[in-house]
Amino acid sequence: MKYLKYIVLGLIVAFATAGATAQVVKKNDGDRRDKKDESAVKVSDRQQAFYEQREPSEADLQWSKVVYRILDLTKGKNPALYYPEEPNEDGQSMFFIIMRLLANNQISAYEYLDGREMFTDEYKIKVAELFDRFHVLYSEAKGSTEKNPKYAIEDADIPGNEILSYYIIEKWEFDTRTNAMRCRVDAICPVLHREDGYGGEPIKFPMFWVKLNDIRPYIAQQYIFTDDDNNLTRYNLDDFFKLNMYTGDIYKVKNLRNQSLMQLYPEPEALKHAQDSIEERLHRFDKNLWAPTREELQAMAEAKCKLEAEQRGETLEEGESEGATVKEEKKDSGKSVKTKRGSSNDSKDNKKKTTKKKVQKAKQSSNQGAGRSVRNRKR
């Protein structure tokens, strides 16, 4: 019996030690996983400087225009900002990345001031107040302090499916140092589309502004699908904004009265015409600075010939339009060219014709005079 007791006690101690070691290993694995997750979202200062787009000096700028656009996430290539709706093996959406960075206190959010955006410390939003304002559930995360607050939020509590559009601020700048026109996105604002509970149309709530330079190192790690026919993720979210792959309507340009295009042009037709004219001026500003090429001149001449033919009620084919442009070029080349004294080639030709006529008249008169003298002699 004594030996049996010792055997039972030994088995109990062995099972207890095995469970303790198993718990210790599990805890260590969890710590390693947490450390791995924390190191994956950290960005060094060197990496931040690499992705940051520096603003050109005001001394180098000759012309600048600030444009506000709205990106509808159901049009064009904009759905790349919305999907996936929840994080999966393909990654996470733009809004999920922004909310995680805000919760970890890695970036700053600024108040939406409706056209008077100020990206200063005075207009920074406290993350807890932001979550309370839009009813996002959260809790204090481990390691949170008063100076460095951090929050934990569940994926189900992030209203990513209600972010159906974004506001962006574009800066169109002509740099005299590079003699080039460029468009860069300065800031982005997620817009919450939330129903009022009465079955009407969702109400838009602009949430906050985020500087794009602050989130560039993080969104550059998220690759996206830009084409359903090609499943290769060749571009990331940083490329999406850097290459201006989005499509959006202009709803405001910076002006003294701080009015949107809707306020300036209440009628839909006038609003559409204003948007198209602003878009055309932005894209043609750089082209108007340079002399057109020979191909562009030829295309303009063909378009002019086609327009004139349409006005006359005729139709020109491709060969006929090219022949017409060649004829116009020959006509232009055959036009009179003024000399230094102000005379022209046409006047010289006219002089030659008049001299020839005078010579012929003189010959005729001399012949007539010779005939008269012979007649007189016969008489």
C-alpha positions as CSV (number, residue, x, y, z in Angstrom):
1,M,0.0,0.0,0.0
2,K,2.8,2.4,0.8
3,Y,4.4,1.8,-2.6
4,L,1.0,2.4,-4.2
5,K,0.6,5.8,-2.4
6,Y,4.1,6.8,-3.6
7,I,3.3,5.9,-7.1
8,V,0.0,7.9,-7.1
9,L,1.8,10.9,-5.6
10,G,4.5,10.7,-8.2
11,L,1.9,10.6,-11.0
12,I,0.1,13.6,-9.6
13,V,3.3,15.6,-9.3
14,A,4.3,14.7,-12.9
15,F,1.0,15.8,-14.3
16,A,1.1,19.0,-12.4
17,T,4.6,19.9,-13.6
18,A,3.6,19.0,-17.2
19,G,0.6,21.3,-17.1
20,A,2.7,24.1,-15.7
21,T,5.3,23.8,-18.4
22,A,2.6,23.7,-21.0
23,Q,1.1,26.9,-19.6
24,V,4.5,28.6,-19.6
25,V,5.1,27.7,-23.3
26,K,1.7,29.0,-24.3
27,K,2.3,32.3,-22.6
28,N,5.7,32.7,-24.2
29,D,4.1,32.0,-27.6
30,G,1.5,34.7,-27.0
31,D,4.2,37.2,-25.9
32,R,6.2,36.5,-29.1
33,R,3.0,36.9,-31.2
34,D,2.3,40.2,-29.5
35,K,5.8,41.4,-30.1
36,K,5.7,40.4,-33.7
37,D,2.4,42.3,-34.3
38,E,3.8,45.4,-32.6
39,S,7.0,45.3,-34.6
40,A,5.0,44.8,-37.9
41,V,3.2,48.2,-37.5
42,K,6.2,50.2,-36.4
43,V,7.9,52.5,-38.9
44,S,11.3,54.0,-38.5
45,D,12.1,57.7,-39.1
46,R,14.1,56.7,-42.2
47,Q,11.2,54.8,-43.7
48,Q,8.9,57.7,-42.9
49,A,11.2,60.2,-44.7
50,F,11.5,57.8,-47.7
51,Y,7.8,57.8,-48.3
52,E,7.1,61.4,-47.4
53,Q,6.5,63.8,-50.3
54,R,8.2,67.1,-49.6
55,E,6.3,70.3,-50.4
56,P,8.1,72.5,-52.9
57,S,9.4,75.9,-51.9
58,E,7.2,78.8,-52.5
59,A,10.1,80.5,-54.3
60,D,10.0,77.7,-56.9
61,L,6.3,77.8,-57.4
62,Q,4.9,79.9,-60.2
63,W,1.3,78.7,-60.0
64,S,-0.8,76.7,-57.5
65,K,-4.4,75.6,-57.2
66,V,-6.1,73.8,-54.3
67,V,-8.9,71.4,-55.4
68,Y,-11.4,69.4,-53.3
69,R,-12.7,66.1,-54.7
70,I,-15.2,63.5,-53.6
71,L,-14.3,59.8,-54.3
72,D,-17.3,57.6,-54.7
73,L,-16.2,54.1,-53.7
74,T,-18.6,52.5,-56.2
75,K,-17.1,54.1,-59.3
76,G,-14.0,53.5,-61.4
77,K,-11.1,52.0,-59.5
78,N,-12.2,53.5,-56.2
79,P,-13.6,50.2,-54.8
80,A,-9.9,49.3,-54.1
81,L,-10.2,51.6,-51.1
82,Y,-13.3,49.8,-49.8
83,Y,-12.5,46.1,-50.2
84,P,-12.0,43.8,-48.4
85,E,-14.9,44.8,-46.1
86,E,-13.2,42.9,-43.2
87,P,-9.5,42.0,-42.8
88,N,-8.6,38.7,-44.4
89,E,-5.6,37.1,-46.1
90,D,-5.7,39.7,-48.8
91,G,-5.2,42.5,-46.3
92,Q,-7.5,45.2,-45.0
93,S,-9.2,48.3,-46.4
94,M,-8.0,51.9,-46.2
95,F,-10.3,52.8,-43.3
96,F,-9.3,49.8,-41.2
97,I,-5.6,50.9,-41.6
98,I,-6.4,54.4,-40.5
99,M,-8.5,53.4,-37.5
100,R,-5.8,51.0,-36.3
101,L,-3.2,53.7,-36.6
102,L,-5.4,56.1,-34.6
103,A,-6.0,53.6,-31.9
104,N,-2.3,52.9,-31.5
105,N,-1.6,56.7,-31.4
106,Q,0.7,56.5,-34.4
107,I,-0.9,59.2,-36.5
108,S,-2.9,62.4,-35.8
109,A,-6.4,63.3,-36.9
110,Y,-7.6,66.9,-37.5
111,E,-11.0,68.5,-37.3
112,Y,-13.2,68.8,-40.4
113,L,-13.8,72.5,-40.7
114,D,-15.6,72.6,-44.1
115,G,-13.0,74.3,-46.2
116,R,-11.0,76.0,-43.5
117,E,-8.8,73.0,-42.7
118,M,-5.9,73.7,-40.3
119,F,-3.4,71.0,-39.8
120,T,-2.0,72.3,-36.5
121,D,-1.8,71.0,-32.9
122,E,-4.7,73.3,-32.0
123,Y,-7.1,71.3,-34.3
124,K,-6.0,67.8,-33.4
125,I,-8.8,65.5,-32.3
126,K,-8.5,63.3,-29.2
127,V,-9.1,59.7,-30.3
128,A,-11.4,58.9,-27.4
129,E,-13.7,61.8,-28.2
130,L,-13.6,60.8,-31.9
131,F,-14.7,57.2,-31.0
132,D,-17.5,58.5,-28.7
133,R,-18.7,60.9,-31.4
134,F,-19.3,58.2,-33.9
135,H,-20.3,55.5,-31.5
136,V,-17.2,53.2,-31.9
137,L,-16.7,50.8,-29.0
138,Y,-13.2,50.8,-27.5
139,S,-11.2,50.0,-24.4
140,E,-7.8,51.0,-23.1
141,A,-5.1,48.9,-24.5
142,K,-2.1,47.4,-22.6
143,G,0.6,50.0,-22.1
144,S,-1.7,53.0,-22.4
145,T,-0.6,56.1,-20.5
146,E,-1.9,59.6,-20.2
147,K,0.7,61.0,-22.5
148,N,0.5,58.1,-24.9
149,P,-3.0,56.8,-24.9
150,K,-3.7,53.6,-26.8
151,Y,-7.0,51.9,-27.4
152,A,-8.2,48.4,-28.4
153,I,-11.1,48.1,-30.9
154,E,-12.6,45.0,-32.4
155,D,-12.9,44.5,-36.1
156,A,-16.7,44.2,-35.8
157,D,-16.9,47.6,-34.1
158,I,-15.1,49.5,-36.9
159,P,-17.8,50.9,-39.3
160,G,-15.9,50.1,-42.4
161,N,-19.0,49.2,-44.4
162,E,-20.4,52.7,-43.8
163,I,-17.5,54.5,-45.3
164,L,-18.7,54.8,-48.9
165,S,-16.8,57.9,-50.0
166,Y,-13.7,60.0,-49.2
167,Y,-12.9,63.7,-49.5
168,I,-9.4,64.5,-50.7
169,I,-7.4,67.7,-51.0
170,E,-5.4,68.0,-54.2
171,K,-2.7,70.6,-54.8
172,W,-1.9,71.4,-58.4
173,E,1.5,73.1,-58.6
174,F,3.8,74.3,-61.4
175,D,7.4,74.1,-60.3
176,T,9.8,76.4,-62.1
177,R,12.8,74.4,-61.0
178,T,11.6,71.3,-62.9
179,N,9.3,73.1,-65.4
180,A,6.6,70.6,-64.8
181,M,3.1,70.5,-63.5
182,R,2.2,67.9,-60.9
183,C,-0.8,67.0,-58.8
184,R,-0.3,65.6,-55.3
185,V,-2.9,64.5,-52.7
186,D,-2.3,66.4,-49.4
187,A,-5.0,65.0,-47.1
188,I,-7.9,62.6,-47.0
189,C,-11.2,62.5,-45.1
190,P,-13.4,59.4,-44.7
191,V,-17.1,60.1,-45.0
192,L,-19.5,58.1,-43.0
193,H,-22.9,57.3,-44.7
194,R,-25.3,56.5,-41.9
195,E,-29.0,56.1,-42.0
196,D,-31.2,58.2,-39.7
197,G,-33.5,55.3,-38.8
198,Y,-36.5,56.5,-40.7
199,G,-35.7,54.7,-43.9
200,G,-34.5,57.8,-45.8
201,E,-31.3,58.4,-47.7
202,P,-28.1,58.0,-45.6
203,I,-26.7,61.2,-44.2
204,K,-23.0,62.0,-44.9
205,F,-20.8,62.7,-41.9
206,P,-17.2,63.8,-42.7
207,M,-15.3,62.3,-39.8
208,F,-11.8,63.8,-39.8
209,W,-8.8,64.8,-41.9
210,V,-5.6,62.8,-42.1
211,K,-2.4,64.0,-43.7
212,L,-1.4,61.5,-46.4
213,N,2.3,61.9,-45.7
214,D,1.6,60.5,-42.2
215,I,0.0,57.3,-43.4
216,R,2.1,56.7,-46.6
217,P,4.6,54.2,-45.0
218,Y,1.7,52.1,-43.7
219,I,-0.6,52.1,-46.8
220,A,2.5,51.3,-49.0
221,Q,2.5,47.9,-47.4
222,Q,-1.1,47.1,-48.5
223,Y,-1.3,45.9,-52.1
224,I,-4.6,46.1,-53.9
225,F,-6.5,44.8,-56.9
226,T,-7.0,47.5,-59.6
227,D,-8.3,45.2,-62.4
228,D,-10.7,42.3,-62.2
229,D,-9.2,40.7,-65.3
230,N,-5.7,40.7,-63.7
231,N,-5.5,39.3,-60.2
232,L,-1.9,40.3,-59.7
233,T,-1.5,43.0,-57.0
234,R,0.9,45.3,-58.8
235,Y,0.0,48.5,-57.0
236,N,-0.3,49.5,-53.4
237,L,-2.5,52.1,-51.8
238,D,0.4,54.6,-51.9
239,D,0.7,54.1,-55.6
240,F,-3.1,54.6,-55.9
241,F,-2.8,58.2,-54.8
242,K,0.6,59.0,-56.1
243,L,-0.3,58.0,-59.7
244,N,-3.8,59.6,-59.4
245,M,-5.6,56.3,-60.2
246,Y,-8.8,57.4,-58.5
247,T,-11.8,59.0,-60.2
248,G,-13.7,61.8,-58.4
249,D,-15.8,64.9,-59.0
250,I,-14.6,68.4,-58.0
251,Y,-17.0,69.8,-55.4
252,K,-14.9,72.8,-54.3
253,V,-11.9,75.0,-55.2
254,K,-10.2,77.3,-52.7
255,N,-11.7,80.8,-53.0
256,L,-11.9,83.9,-50.9
257,R,-15.6,83.4,-50.0
258,N,-15.0,79.8,-49.0
259,Q,-18.0,78.6,-51.1
260,S,-18.5,75.3,-52.8
261,L,-19.4,74.8,-56.4
262,M,-22.9,73.8,-55.3
263,Q,-23.3,77.2,-53.7
264,L,-21.9,79.1,-56.6
265,Y,-23.8,77.1,-59.3
266,P,-27.1,75.8,-57.8
267,E,-28.4,74.5,-61.1
268,P,-27.2,71.0,-62.1
269,E,-26.3,71.9,-65.7
270,A,-24.3,75.0,-64.6
271,L,-22.6,72.9,-61.9
272,K,-21.6,70.2,-64.4
273,H,-20.3,72.8,-66.8
274,A,-18.2,74.5,-64.1
275,Q,-16.7,71.1,-63.0
276,D,-15.8,70.2,-66.6
277,S,-14.3,73.7,-67.3
278,I,-12.1,73.5,-64.1
279,E,-11.0,70.0,-65.1
280,E,-10.1,71.1,-68.6
281,R,-8.1,74.1,-67.4
282,L,-6.1,72.0,-64.9
283,H,-5.1,69.5,-67.6
284,R,-4.4,72.1,-70.3
285,F,-2.4,74.5,-68.1
286,D,0.8,72.5,-68.6
287,K,0.2,71.9,-72.3
288,N,-0.4,75.6,-73.0
289,L,3.1,76.4,-71.7
290,W,4.8,74.6,-74.6
291,A,4.7,75.0,-78.4
292,P,2.7,72.3,-80.1
293,T,4.4,69.5,-82.1
294,R,4.0,68.8,-85.8
295,E,1.6,65.9,-85.1
296,E,-0.5,68.1,-82.9
297,L,-0.7,70.8,-85.5
298,Q,-1.7,68.2,-88.1
299,A,-4.4,66.8,-85.8
300,M,-5.7,70.4,-85.2
301,A,-5.8,71.0,-89.0
302,E,-7.7,67.8,-89.6
303,A,-10.2,68.6,-86.9
304,K,-10.7,72.1,-88.4
305,C,-11.3,70.6,-91.9
306,K,-13.8,68.1,-90.5
307,L,-15.6,70.9,-88.6
308,E,-15.9,73.0,-91.8
309,A,-17.1,70.1,-93.8
310,E,-19.8,69.3,-91.2
311,Q,-20.9,72.9,-91.3
312,R,-21.3,72.7,-95.1
313,G,-23.1,69.4,-94.7
314,E,-20.4,67.3,-96.2
315,T,-18.5,64.2,-94.9
316,L,-14.8,63.8,-95.3
317,E,-13.0,60.5,-95.1
318,E,-9.5,60.0,-93.6
319,G,-7.7,60.3,-97.0
320,E,-9.7,63.4,-98.0
321,S,-9.1,65.2,-94.7
322,E,-5.3,64.5,-95.1
323,G,-5.4,65.8,-98.7
324,A,-7.3,68.9,-97.5
325,T,-4.6,69.6,-94.9
326,V,-1.9,69.1,-97.5
327,K,-3.6,71.6,-99.8
328,E,-3.9,74.1,-97.0
329,E,-0.3,73.7,-96.3
330,K,0.6,74.3,-100.0
331,K,-1.7,77.3,-100.1
332,D,0.0,78.7,-97.0
333,S,3.4,78.1,-98.5
334,G,2.4,79.7,-101.8
335,K,1.2,82.9,-100.2
336,S,3.1,86.1,-100.8
337,V,6.1,86.8,-98.7
338,K,6.9,90.4,-98.0
339,T,10.4,91.7,-98.8
340,K,12.4,94.2,-96.8
341,R,11.1,97.1,-98.8
342,G,7.5,96.0,-98.3
343,S,7.0,94.6,-101.8
344,S,5.6,91.1,-102.4
345,N,6.1,88.3,-104.9
346,D,2.7,88.9,-106.3
347,S,3.6,92.5,-107.2
348,K,6.7,91.2,-109.0
349,D,4.7,88.8,-111.0
350,N,2.3,91.5,-111.9
351,K,5.1,93.7,-113.0
352,K,6.5,91.0,-115.3
353,K,3.1,90.5,-116.9
354,T,2.7,94.2,-117.5
355,T,6.2,94.5,-119.1
356,K,5.4,91.6,-121.4
357,K,2.2,93.2,-122.5
358,K,4.0,96.5,-123.2
359,V,6.6,94.7,-125.3
360,Q,3.9,93.0,-127.3
361,K,2.1,96.3,-127.8
362,A,5.3,97.9,-128.9
363,K,5.9,95.2,-131.5
364,Q,2.4,95.4,-132.8
365,S,2.7,99.2,-133.2
366,S,6.0,98.9,-135.0
367,N,4.6,96.4,-137.4
368,Q,1.6,98.6,-138.1
369,G,4.0,101.6,-138.7
370,A,6.1,99.6,-141.2
371,G,3.0,98.5,-143.1
372,R,1.8,102.1,-143.4
373,S,5.1,103.3,-144.8
374,V,5.1,100.7,-147.5
375,R,1.6,101.6,-148.5
376,N,2.6,105.3,-148.8
377,R,5.5,104.4,-151.0
378,K,3.3,102.4,-153.4
379,R,1.0,105.4,-153.6
